[in-house]
Amino acid sequence: MILTLAIVFASNAQTKKENTTVKQQTNLKNESTMKKKILIIVSNANAIGPNNRRTGTFLPEVAHPYAEFERANYQIDFASLTGDTPYLDALNLANDSDNLAFLTGKGWEAMQKAVKLSNVEVSQYDAVFVPGGLAPMVDMPENELLKKVIKETYERNAVVGAVCHGPVSLLNVKLSNGTYLVNGKNITSFTDEEERGYAIADVPFLLETALTKQGAKFHAAAVWSAHSIADGNLVTGQNPASAKGVAEKMIVILESSKK
């Protein structure tokens, strides 16, 4: 009798342990499923303008958002237009803590392995983010796949974010109703005034002017000051100092839609 009871108790204990393990695994699976996914789309250009000015993705414009998304415990993946190794600009700013963490941690390593955008199932992501630097002005104004990705991401109510010259990715994007995405939207980007003091001889056009011509309600703050705007699920920032604010606003939108 005693032996029988012992066997029963042991069996019950094992069943309980197995049930607990299954429950823990289920919880972990659910947590993984619920984790927000961010796709950072970067340029592959490394030179711009008649004098072949060296360029790339501006370090703080990718590193600061990456740090914010990482702190939010999001999954962060990289894609580039060609799938080739992208370039970084402003490495002289590596003494900033988030910039240094990006360079020496997982961020830059992941960015170097950026997947070709055409091989990415973008519909699986909760947000796309496009950092600036002069590089996007080279290969993003007319890229058809990028325009399609931005359009579809926006129209399925996922979050679209971009900073500095990154909002060139929004240029020439037409929605299903035939209107430009930026038409009537409150946005910002690197301003014409900032460009005149930075790279006027190198860029093919002025981004603020181009966005305004497509109907954007453009908002400019003092040059080089932190300035970011959210209009629905579209978030834009003016310059490198605005990159952190763009990510923060994107996170607010993403968390408000958390299920």
C-alpha positions as CSV (number, residue, x, y, z in Angstrom):
1,M,0.0,0.0,0.0
2,I,2.8,2.4,1.0
3,L,4.7,1.5,-2.1
4,T,1.6,2.1,-4.3
5,L,1.0,5.6,-2.7
6,A,4.7,6.5,-3.3
7,I,4.4,5.6,-6.9
8,V,1.2,7.6,-7.3
9,F,2.8,10.7,-5.6
10,A,5.9,10.4,-7.7
11,S,3.8,10.1,-10.9
12,N,1.7,13.2,-9.9
13,A,4.9,15.1,-9.1
14,Q,6.4,14.2,-12.5
15,T,3.1,15.2,-14.3
16,K,3.1,18.6,-12.4
17,K,6.7,19.2,-13.4
18,E,6.0,18.4,-17.0
19,N,3.0,20.7,-17.0
20,T,5.0,23.5,-15.5
21,T,7.7,23.0,-18.1
22,V,5.2,23.1,-21.0
23,K,3.6,26.3,-19.5
24,Q,7.0,28.0,-19.2
25,Q,7.8,27.0,-22.8
26,T,4.4,28.4,-23.9
27,N,5.0,31.6,-22.1
28,L,8.4,32.0,-23.6
29,K,7.0,31.3,-27.1
30,N,4.3,33.9,-26.5
31,E,6.8,36.5,-25.3
32,S,8.9,35.8,-28.4
33,T,5.8,36.1,-30.6
34,M,4.8,39.4,-29.0
35,K,8.3,41.0,-29.3
36,K,8.1,43.9,-31.7
37,K,10.2,43.6,-34.9
38,I,12.1,46.6,-36.4
39,L,13.6,46.6,-39.9
40,I,16.4,49.2,-40.4
41,I,16.8,49.9,-44.1
42,V,20.2,51.4,-45.0
43,S,21.8,52.9,-48.1
44,N,24.7,51.1,-49.9
45,A,26.2,54.4,-51.3
46,N,29.7,55.4,-50.2
47,A,30.2,58.6,-52.3
48,I,28.1,61.5,-53.5
49,G,28.4,64.5,-55.8
50,P,30.8,65.7,-58.4
51,N,33.7,65.5,-56.1
52,N,32.9,62.0,-54.8
53,R,32.6,63.1,-51.2
54,R,32.9,60.0,-49.0
55,T,29.7,59.2,-47.2
56,G,27.6,56.4,-45.7
57,T,25.0,56.0,-43.0
58,F,25.6,58.7,-40.3
59,L,26.7,56.9,-37.2
60,P,24.5,58.5,-34.5
61,E,21.5,58.3,-36.8
62,V,21.6,54.5,-36.7
63,A,23.3,54.0,-33.4
64,H,21.0,56.1,-31.2
65,P,17.8,54.6,-32.6
66,Y,19.3,51.1,-32.4
67,A,20.1,51.7,-28.7
68,E,16.5,52.8,-28.0
69,F,15.0,49.8,-29.8
70,E,17.4,47.5,-28.0
71,R,16.4,49.0,-24.6
72,A,12.8,48.4,-25.6
73,N,13.7,44.7,-26.1
74,Y,12.7,44.7,-29.8
75,Q,14.1,42.4,-32.5
76,I,16.2,44.6,-34.8
77,D,17.2,43.5,-38.3
78,F,19.0,45.3,-41.1
79,A,18.4,45.4,-44.8
80,S,20.1,47.3,-47.6
81,L,19.1,48.0,-51.1
82,T,21.8,45.8,-52.8
83,G,22.7,43.4,-50.0
84,D,26.3,44.6,-50.1
85,T,28.1,45.7,-47.0
86,P,26.9,49.2,-46.2
87,Y,29.2,52.1,-45.1
88,L,29.3,54.2,-42.0
89,D,30.1,58.0,-41.8
90,A,31.0,60.1,-38.8
91,L,33.2,57.5,-37.1
92,N,34.8,60.5,-35.4
93,L,31.7,60.6,-33.1
94,A,32.5,57.2,-31.6
95,N,33.2,58.7,-28.1
96,D,29.4,59.0,-27.6
97,S,28.3,56.0,-25.4
98,D,25.5,54.8,-27.7
99,N,27.7,55.2,-30.8
100,L,30.5,53.3,-29.2
101,A,28.2,50.5,-28.0
102,F,26.9,50.2,-31.6
103,L,30.4,49.9,-33.0
104,T,31.7,47.5,-30.4
105,G,28.5,45.5,-29.8
106,K,26.1,43.7,-32.0
107,G,24.8,46.7,-33.9
108,W,27.6,47.3,-36.5
109,E,28.2,43.5,-36.8
110,A,24.5,43.1,-37.7
111,M,24.5,46.0,-40.1
112,Q,27.5,44.7,-42.0
113,K,25.4,41.5,-42.6
114,A,22.4,43.5,-43.8
115,V,20.1,41.3,-46.0
116,K,19.2,42.4,-49.5
117,L,15.8,44.2,-49.2
118,S,14.3,42.1,-52.0
119,N,14.9,39.0,-49.9
120,V,13.1,40.4,-46.8
121,E,9.5,39.7,-46.0
122,V,8.8,43.2,-44.8
123,S,5.2,42.4,-43.8
124,Q,6.5,40.5,-40.8
125,Y,7.9,43.8,-39.3
126,D,6.0,46.2,-37.0
127,A,8.1,49.1,-38.2
128,V,10.7,50.2,-40.7
129,F,13.3,52.9,-40.0
130,V,15.6,54.7,-42.4
131,P,18.6,56.5,-41.0
132,G,20.3,59.3,-42.8
133,G,23.7,60.5,-43.8
134,L,24.2,61.8,-47.3
135,A,24.2,58.2,-48.7
136,P,20.4,57.9,-49.0
137,M,20.4,60.9,-51.3
138,V,22.3,58.8,-53.8
139,D,20.3,55.5,-54.0
140,M,17.0,56.1,-52.3
141,P,15.2,58.9,-54.2
142,E,13.8,56.7,-57.0
143,N,14.4,53.1,-55.8
144,E,11.1,51.3,-56.8
145,L,11.3,48.5,-54.3
146,L,12.0,50.8,-51.4
147,K,9.0,53.0,-52.5
148,K,6.8,49.8,-52.6
149,V,8.1,48.8,-49.1
150,I,7.4,52.2,-47.6
151,K,3.9,52.4,-49.2
152,E,2.9,48.9,-48.1
153,T,4.3,49.4,-44.6
154,Y,2.4,52.6,-44.2
155,E,-0.8,51.4,-45.6
156,R,-1.0,48.3,-43.3
157,N,-0.6,50.8,-40.4
158,A,2.8,49.6,-39.3
159,V,5.2,52.4,-38.3
160,V,7.5,54.2,-40.8
161,G,10.3,56.3,-39.3
162,A,13.2,58.2,-40.9
163,V,15.7,60.9,-39.8
164,C,17.8,63.6,-41.4
165,H,18.3,62.6,-45.1
166,G,16.5,59.4,-44.4
167,P,13.1,60.9,-45.3
168,V,14.3,60.9,-48.9
169,S,12.9,57.4,-48.7
170,L,9.4,58.9,-48.5
171,L,9.9,61.0,-51.6
172,N,8.0,59.8,-54.7
173,V,6.0,57.2,-52.6
174,K,2.5,57.1,-54.0
175,L,-0.3,55.5,-52.0
176,S,-3.0,53.2,-53.4
177,N,-5.3,56.3,-54.0
178,G,-2.6,57.9,-56.2
179,T,-1.6,60.6,-53.8
180,Y,1.9,61.1,-52.5
181,L,2.4,59.7,-49.1
182,V,3.9,63.0,-47.7
183,N,1.0,65.0,-49.1
184,G,-0.7,66.8,-46.2
185,K,1.5,65.1,-43.6
186,N,3.4,66.9,-40.9
187,I,7.0,66.0,-41.4
188,T,10.6,67.2,-41.1
189,S,14.0,66.3,-42.5
190,F,17.4,67.9,-43.0
191,T,16.4,71.4,-43.8
192,D,17.5,73.5,-46.8
193,E,19.2,75.9,-44.4
194,E,21.2,73.1,-42.8
195,E,22.1,71.8,-46.2
196,R,23.5,75.1,-47.3
197,G,26.0,75.0,-44.5
198,Y,26.8,71.3,-44.9
199,A,26.7,69.7,-48.4
200,I,25.0,72.0,-50.8
201,A,27.7,71.3,-53.4
202,D,27.3,67.5,-53.1
203,V,23.6,66.8,-53.0
204,P,21.5,66.4,-56.2
205,F,18.6,68.4,-54.7
206,L,17.4,70.0,-51.5
207,L,15.3,67.5,-49.5
208,E,13.0,70.0,-47.7
209,T,12.1,71.6,-51.0
210,A,11.5,68.3,-52.7
211,L,9.2,67.0,-49.9
212,T,7.3,70.3,-49.8
213,K,6.7,70.2,-53.6
214,Q,4.9,66.8,-53.0
215,G,2.6,68.4,-50.5
216,A,4.3,67.9,-47.2
217,K,3.5,70.2,-44.3
218,F,7.2,70.8,-43.5
219,H,8.2,71.8,-40.0
220,A,11.7,73.2,-39.4
221,A,13.3,73.9,-36.0
222,A,16.5,75.8,-35.3
223,V,19.4,74.4,-37.3
224,W,21.0,71.3,-35.8
225,S,18.5,71.2,-32.9
226,A,16.7,68.0,-31.8
227,H,13.4,68.0,-33.6
228,S,11.1,65.1,-34.4
229,I,7.4,64.8,-35.4
230,A,4.9,62.0,-35.4
231,D,1.9,62.2,-37.7
232,G,-0.2,59.0,-37.3
233,N,2.2,56.1,-38.0
234,L,4.7,58.3,-39.7
235,V,7.7,59.6,-37.7
236,T,10.4,61.9,-39.0
237,G,13.4,63.7,-37.5
238,Q,15.3,66.8,-38.7
239,N,19.0,66.0,-38.2
240,P,21.5,63.7,-36.2
241,A,20.4,65.2,-32.9
242,S,16.8,64.1,-33.7
243,A,17.5,60.4,-34.2
244,K,16.9,59.4,-30.5
245,G,13.6,61.3,-30.5
246,V,12.4,59.6,-33.7
247,A,13.0,56.2,-32.1
248,E,11.3,57.2,-28.9
249,K,8.2,58.4,-30.8
250,M,8.2,55.2,-32.8
251,I,8.3,53.2,-29.6
252,V,5.4,55.1,-28.1
253,I,3.3,54.3,-31.2
254,L,4.4,50.6,-31.1
255,E,3.6,50.2,-27.4
256,S,0.2,51.8,-27.8
257,S,-0.7,49.1,-30.3
258,K,0.7,46.3,-28.2
259,K,-1.7,43.4,-27.8
